[in-house]
Amino acid sequence: MRMAQALIFVDDVPRMQAFYHGTLGLPVITAEPGWVRLDAGEVVLALHAIPPGPALPEPAPERIDASIKLCFHVEDVDRVRGTLIAAGVRMREVQRYDGMTFCDGIDPEGNVFQITTR
């Protein structure tokens, strides 16, 4: 068994597509209203619309209650972090541990993601 797809339920599919495709650079595989599939390497990242709820404040609060974090491999965490900050992405401080470098960021709906050399 291997993971084929990770799915995020989102309030605003176009906004999240703009982030994961336009900002993080994941190529779009398919896109239709309420459903987008992005090429995240060995795994597809899918964005699935949920019924609209109350409007999220701007910026959206971090979803610290989430039990899953998407992690994206990069060669140079410091460089990519700087590029993401310049693009307006909220990023935490870079961490280094046992030869690994990683940094958490917050997507437009408050989901925590990570860039990592792991």
Secondary structure, DSSP 8 states (H G I E B T S, - for coil): ----EEEEEES-HHHHHIIIIIIT---EEEEETTEEEEE-SSSEEEEEE----S---SS----TT-S--EEEE-S-HHHHHHHHHHTT-EE---EEETTEEEEEEE-TTS-EEEEE--
